[in-house]
Amino acid sequence: MFKNYHFLTSASAPSVEHFKKYAQEVIRPRVTSPDDLIIDIGGNDGILLSFVKDYARVLNVDPADNLASLSERNGVPFYPAFFTSQTADDILATYGKARMVVANNVFAHTDPLRNVFKGIAKLIGDDGTFVFEVHWAKHFVEEGAFDQIYHEHLCFHSLHALRHLIEAAGMNVFDVHIVPMQGRSLRVFAAKGRTPTANVDRVLSEEKAAGLTDEATYHSFAQKIGANKEKLLKLLRELKAAGKKIIGYGAPAKGNTLLNYYRIGPDVLDYLTDTTTLKQGLYSPGMHIPIVSPDILLTDTPDYILLLAWNFKDMILEKEKALRQKGVKFIITVPDVEVL
């Protein structure tokens, strides 16, 4: 599945901006020498490290063969592999230890994590730092963001769980930030023997107060999903009965979870737009809705747009101000169904 990967980080303007800021605020301040090695596990087309390559040695470890040339074009050396503890040994033998290892939005589909974390612990040694971002279980549950579950997103993490996994690999969590990616994500900082900041206890307390350790919380989550489904389908039926033209904005994997579970197909949505050229000209999995370039919206104006890339809602609404001024309405699905 990951040897020929169709999501490109560079095709998402919000992601590029996020990783540019990540490099400036998190990675570059920790670089002490041009000889330092910064490794990105699952670095896709190398966008994050492209903002670091002028300050340190960089290496993108990713199994997707089709992304190698794109990463190299961004000036980021590509190491084609699924990361394991053995991969870490091979990298150590060739490149030496890493000043920092980063991994973002990859641990939702990485198994076994204990083996991966042990490999990272080898790479950073006693002085390095491990920083990673994951979907936060608290946001996932509270917002009813069930559409983030799909074939490659199987795990949603709490800091409670991550802390145990990291400690089992001989590291400790010394800081954590909440960042506005995928709704809200955890950015976790780990190393060996670092004193934790107050952020760690604060986030652990937030999780406990939110009921993440209580089974009843997850039953309520399921009920919220069912209610949202009925509300959205009722709205779409009414709009189609009134002769309204509806399209979908974005063809992210999360969108296909929603489309398939709600059974929304080409009889409801004329097409999906997506900036990723590798997706254009194809059809959405399961419901078979055509995927086209967003350029179509320059000449074809719908009445309503179902926003499937809801995690970039604010940026998209600002970007499509001209469409909204024409009277086009956006339908939001998470956390609640609303029309803007």
N, C-alpha and C positions, 0 to 999 in steps of 0.2 A: 504493500500500500504506500509506503513512504519512499520507494525507489524512484517513483515518477510522481512528483508532488505538484499539485496545480495551484496552491495558494502562494502568492508572492507578496512578501511584506512590503516591497517597494510600490505595489499597486494601491496600497492604502495610505493616503496622505496623513490621516490621523496617526497611523502606526509609525510612519517615518518621523513625524514630529515628536512622538513619544520617545522613540529610540534615540533621536538626536539629543533630547533633553537628558535622557538616561545616561548617555555617554558623557555629557558635559558635567552632570551633577554627581554621578555615582562612580563611573570608571576612571575618568581622567584625573580627578583629584587624588586617586590612590596609586597612580603610576609614578614610580620613583626614578625610572631610567628608561631610555629607549630600548634597552635590552629586556625589559620586563615582558612576559608573555601573558596575553589575555586570550582566553579560550571561550568561545560561544558554542554551547551544545545545542544543536538544532537551530543553527543560525540562519537558515533559509538562504536568501540571496545575498547575505552579508551586510545588510543595511546598518545594523548596530555597530559592527566593527569597522565599517567604512568611516565612522566618525572618530575612530580611535587609532587607525592605522598610521597616522602621522606622528603618534606619540609613543607607540610601543609595538612590539611584535604581536601579530594577531593570528588566530587560527579558528576557522569555522569547521566544526565537526558535525556533519549532517549526512544521512544516508541517501538523500535524494540526488541521484546522478544527474538529473536534468537541471539542477540548480548550480552545478559546479562552475560552468562557464559564466553564469550571472554573478556569482560570488567573486570569481577571479576578475571579472570586468569592473567590479567595485573595488578592486585592489586588495581583496581579502583571500588569502590562501585557503584552499578547500581540502578537508580531510574526509574522504567518503567512508563513513562507518556509523553503525549504531553504537552509541556510547555504552561501554561496559567497564568493569574493573580491568579486564584484559586490555581494552582500548587504552585505558589510562596508562598501563605499563608500557604499551607501544609508544605512546606519545612522550612519556618520560624519557624513554631511551633515545628518541630522535630530537626532541625539542627542549627537554629539561622541565623543571617545575614551573608552575604558573603563578604569577602574582595574583591573578584573579580568574575564576571560572564563573561564567554567567550562563543561565539557562532560563528561557522565558516561554511560557505557555507550551511546555513540552512534557511536563510531568502529569498531565491529564491522561497521557497515553503511553507512559513509560513503565516497563515491568522487566525485572523486579527492581523497585526503587532502592532497596537496601544495597544491592550490588552496585547500582549507579552511584549512590552516595559514598560508598566505600572507595570507588574509583576516584571520585572528586576529592575525597580526603587525601588520597595519595598525591594528587596533582598539586594541591595548594600547600602541602607540607605544614610546617609549624607557623609560617609567617603570612601565608596567602589568605585570600577571602573568597568565599562562595556567595554569590548573590543570585537569586532566582525569583521569578514571578509566577504565580499560579492563580487560577480561579479561586475566589474565596467562598467557602461553603456558606458563610453567613449571608453574603449577598445573594447567592444562588437560592437559598431557602426563603429569605425574606421577600425577594422580588418575584418569586415564582418563575425564575429563569430556566425552566425545564428544557428549553430549546438548545441549551448549551450541551446537552447530552446527545452524543451521536457516536458513530463508529470509532472515532479516534479521541473522543473525550469521555473517558470512562470514570475518571476520578476527580473529585472536587474536595479540596483540602481545607482543613481547619488548622490553625496554628497548634492546637492541642496535639493533633496527629503528627504533624510535621516535626514537632519538637522531639518526639520519641524516635522517629526515623533518623533524624540528624544525630541525635545523641548515640544511637546504636552504631553509627559510623565513626564515632570518636570526635565529633564536632559539637558545637553548641550554638544555639540561636542567640545572637547578641543584639540584634535590632530588627525591627519590622516596621514597614510603612504600608499604608493603604493607598493604592494608586488607582486612578480612574480608567482602568483598562478592563474590557469585558464586563462593564458595569463597575465593579470594584474588585480589585485583585490584591493579593498579598505580595509585597516585595520583601523577601526574607533575606537577612544577612547572617551568614554562619562562618565560623572559623574554629580554631582550637584555643580554648582557654581565655576567650574574651569576656569581659564583664558585661552583662546585659544592661541595656538602657531601660528606662521606665516604660518605653513603648511595649516591651514584651509582656509585662504583667498587665498593662492596660488592655491590650488586644485579647489576651487570655480571659480577662474579666468580662470583656464585651461578649465574647463567644459564649461564656457560661450564662450570662444574663439573657442572651438570645435563645437559650435552650438547645444549643448544638449538641449537648450531651444527653438530651432527653428524647426518647422515642416519639413522644406525642408531637413534637415539632415537625417531624417528617410526615405524619398523617395530615396535619394541617396544610402542609406544603402541597400534598396531592389534591386536597379539596380546593385549594386556590387555583390550581391548574384547570380543574374541571369547570369551575365557575367562569374563568377567563375564556375558555374554549366556547362555551355556550354564548357568551356575550359577543365575541367576535363573529362567530358564524351567523348569529341573528342580524348583526349589523351588515355583513356582506350580502346576505340574502335580500335584505331590504333595499340595499343600493342597487343590486343587479335587477331587482324587480322594477326599480325606478328608471332603468335603462342607463345607469352610470357605467362609465369605462374605468376599470381598475387595473393597475399594474403593480408589480412588486419592485421595491428598490433594494438592490443587493441580492446576490446569490450565495451568501455564506453558508457553510455547513449547518450552522445553527438554524438558519431559515428553513432548511429542508426537514429538520426535525419537526418544526411547527407545521409546515405544509403537509407533511405526510400524516402526522397525528390528527390534524384537523381535517384532512382530506380536501385540501384546497388545491384545485388543479386549473388547467387552461380554460375551463368553463367559467372560472371566476376571474383569474388574472390573465390578461392578454399576453404578457411577457414579463420577464425579470431583467432589470438592467444591472450590469456589474462592470467595474473598471478593470478587472483582471482579464487580459486578452486571452489567456489560456482557456477561460470558461466560455467566452463569446462564441456563438455558433453551435453550442451544445444545448442539452436539455437538462432540467433539474432532475435529479435522481428520484425515481418513484412516481412523481406526479407529472413529469414530462412537460414542463413549462419551458418555452424557448428562452434562452439567455442571450441578450443583445447588448451592444455598447450603449452607454448612457447618452451618446450623441443623438439617439433617436428622439430624445425628449426636446430637442431643438425644433423638431418639426411635427411631432406627434404629442399632443397635450392630453393627458388623461384627466378624469374628474377627481379620482382618488388614487393615492399611492400607499400601498401597504409597506411600511418600513420594516424590512427584515433585518437590516443591520442596525438594530436599535441601540447597540452599544456606542454608536457614533451619532446618536440622535441630534445633539446640539449642533455639532459641526455640520451635519447634513442639512438641517433646517436653515442654517445660516447660508450655506453654499447654494441652496435651491430657493433663495429668497425671490428670485424672478418668477419661478413657477408658482410660488404661493401668492405673489401679487396678481397673477393671472386668475386666481381663484382655486387653484389645485389644493386639495386637502390631504394631509398626511395622517394615516391611521397608525397609531402606536400600539404595540401589543404587550410590552413589558415596562413597568410592573403591572399596569392595568390598561385595559383597552380605552383609548381616547382618540379623538379626532382633533387635529390641530390645523 
